[in-house]
Amino acid sequence: MIHGQVLPFPAQPSRFERRLDWFAESRRVLIGIWAVYIGLRLLVLLIPVVPTSDAEWYYLRAISLAEGHGYLDNAGAPTAFWPPGWPIALSLVFRKFGASLLVLGLFNLASAALIGQLTLALGRRLFRDEAAARAGFLLLAIYPNAIAYVPLALTEVFYTALLMAGCWAVLARKQTAQLVGAGLIFGFATLVKAQTLVVLPLLFAIEWLRARPVWARLPRLLGQGLLTLFIAFMVVLPWSARNHAQLGHWVLVSTNGGYTLLTGNHDTATGDYTPDAPVVKDLMARTDLDEVARDAEARRLGMDWIKVNPAKFMALLPKKAIRLWAPDGEGEWAYQGGDPNYARFETLYRAVRYANQGYYLVLMLGFASAFVAMTVRRIKGRQRWIDWWLLPYGVTLFPTAICLVFSGQSRFHWPVMPFVCMATGWLVIDLLGRIGRPKAQAVTIH
């Protein structure tokens, strides 16, 4: 018998570890998070905010479609200005339940509930940790700017539900036929935001590179990706055909692409969305151009400016990125213009806006730190670096690339925030686990 031998002896789980286990396993915890998530979003529906600006356009288009008048501009002429997916979806709800702000809010609430469920499902899938998934869900539940959008007639809540559902359909598929559903979802999402299809190559690229044999798997995944893109294109095609029939030109989705390009690229551009710039206002005031020609002229003006001013364009890139990612809480603007009681509660609104900005910065700091922490962990564990945990970071490239070409608007990062919460939730649980984990005790055998 060997005397005096020191052997490591696993310590009993600490009280803190048991609490983390309770957080991950308790049904009551999950119900509680759901109660907070839905309760706060129901509460904000009590605010009588009427649609203004972009929201008013979408809301009126939805009413026009619900009444059978078609997708018309304010003068009653057929239009393809701005993508039609959100008004089309909202019009179907209005046709069934009537057009009202209450119906709008409840439809957004249903979309928000889907976002919550997908935040949990994707969090479990990406990070393989129930506690991390729940933590990400909780972070999203109390995020003020996410709550603020629920009563608004803007695209963000509905679009984010579609984007996340499309990602889940690709990740969770068990057979190729299920990609038809993913294609349908991404196709309709493209009708809401025309640039959506760039997400599909990202999804299949991650799946391709996450496991060996890389090259042997490429033909199958390439075929699946092309199938999904084809289905999505077939969803968009009827709308494109409608545009050709009613406008006399082929317009894939909408006629605001050139307009948006010009608002971010002209002599007085600052990196922000500037629709009041003289060059933009002058173009929009021209009566010798129809809608399609005006959009084409705006695209030409924007592209010509970039070609003539490459240095100025490059100088705008960091300003656009900062404008996209630095501020948050822009949902308050809708209340400022649409809530008749805003003046009475302006101090409260601003306090929530400032608190939201601080909370947002913490989320983004956690998001960046999670990238570093996961990278270090996978390198130390000799795991393949590319895996589904990279999806939240890949999704951030989607609005970033768009804003660098067009203009920076903080509203465009709204659909990314559930993914940010997932990654930050994983980091929180990982740090808490490290802090609360007791060290192994050394036991001497005599």
Steps between C-alpha positions, in 0.01 A plus 500: 500500500634845404487741793469874467370491140306817406198445279264764363148452629209665322328757718127495557305740277487841660177676585565733209536208258177350627327831430632499145368146459165616635499788250566255215258227608209661683178528306399789725802700390410461136138593567620803693718620213210455261275697736749789503546481123130503410393723791728788407392482137134494597557800724649710221192431285307725738685803359284666229773549238374569147708418191717777357758523221598152370254332736213708365588399143498131587181531703310678221625254238376212716157659528489555123586136435250377759225701328591351162640818344849362435844631587461869417691817579345800674366625166324170433740373231661155501841510666793284597648759734630316804476120526141372530541197728409666828188680366391178327528299822330772704221533245413132538461552873298818444271320259427237763479713815456856377751781461592656833804583710394231748504232230837629382640484852369150566642376169838643595463340842449162334812561290689602815391177669644307205823699535514399866451131422760511225745678730472204734514240224794655317683572826479132593614396154787746462650472848372159617413637843151538644608755759668712233189485281283612790742778593492631143121488502490693829737765364268547201191500722606815687666681207307831477546568129379150413189565707443845349446372145203273578226767453666649190399441138864453399647190340748405772301267727340300218819491295713380791258214561535400133878530501536285812245246375694468174824444688336236718350325197847460348674402826241253624416322174530123495443451129542701182125532440473721809703763318187579303360652818821695555481632144140611549592685819805669351303588188234684696768658721655634178168666422533677837869591469642450153858420611400199711622233258864581582443316830453166325860469371617580853294216649619242251861622522503440876346158458750414228808601699394379842576131443719272294528380230470856372537446126303177488201676660512803269295368201207391717492824702542710187203324346292551813591868512406550135170319558418733790592806295286376211195452723552847649527652153177329394325664796622844387433445127120565503560840654766578238254399227236725655744791489569438132130484423403814694814714474621395158845400626654203673547589868613205710366620835484879543588834344667663803846344461642786294333757723655343810841484332487870415395603853829363632733604221506866393700816567331580832480139624602442862470122522142525625180462300443847348181510291481880534826558312449744208604246235246251634216751533564637152483154349182406686338823381556424132174437316659396169599161646276214597566295813731246339694762306541712813642205689737421213612865488560500876709186466699659218561817700612302803732274302644791304572687822682196643708464182594871496555522876660170609694666783186665640313171468772318695500772763126447548536125568600525868239772556232273354612206716502717812156635416375144462650347815572774755155645582193303604150575623378660179158350572438812712473709181176324409352591837627855474302547180211260563415507872273799578611478864872512420547855632352403838734204537804629313722474806402136548551424131846653507594316819403170338694601188818566701458180701450310177818646353699382800342156486571479127867583550526224761342254257740596223800479734385153601448409135858596409641330812309180426669481160844517663409259780352240266797528264746443784297209633479324166870548430596362841260210460631433148150535364413620154470878518225529239171375636145622548603726789634736230151560359427805719824660384432414138154653524654829618685521169166517316386850613860620526573429133174666396560814705854541367363525146181692580475684834524428870176475698485347848160354416670257261676312782170419675464152340850406617434566868345160589822342368704746707301399809566130429877547491505734800278256691753224438781722627309589817435135585857403415642769730259418780588133469868578531449727798274261687689178426681377815858388465580133533623411849824316555466193721807327651477122539711361787 
